[in-house]
């Protein structure tokens, strides 16, 4: 289950994301897309690649030398990993922040930066990738030369961009919860 279950969960996420991405590509190519729509397509495409790479890494990674098996670590990992995927399924609540078209463009630019950074980081992390705290080998090259947890930093940028651009109270609360879980995961 250490390989198959996460790969299956990410596979479902990848299929759903890929389906939305290709539908949006077909709609965009039927007319001339705006710069914002192009950025949104790029960030959706990067996300599909990110999730696909995650699946490959889960299936090919070596066994962990040690792992944190506490239920709290697993729960934090699930909230941090899937919290914003589930949040849009909740009732949206009132909109507290309206960012308009400028906010949408800023969100898309931030997502392209975050997802590009996440892809480089995930590639650097390679087969040492995991959802819960596990020891395989210490990665010190690439972005890990500069930041201890560059993947969490990239994800934090994406979380802030998505939740603020949404403006809905449910997404703002979900974003705060997911961000807090990511900070705790980085500490673990």
Buried (B, 14 or more C-beta within 10 A) or exposed (E): EBBEEBBEBBBEBBEEBBEEBEEBBEEBEEEEBEEBBEBBBBBBBBBBBBBBBBBBBBEEBEEBEEBBEEEEBBEBBBBBBBBBBEBEEEEEEEEEBEBEEEBBBBBBBBBBBBBBBBBBBBEBBBBBBBBBBBEBEEBEEBBBEEEEBBBBBBBBBBBBBBBBBBBBBBBBBBBEBBBBBBBBBBEE
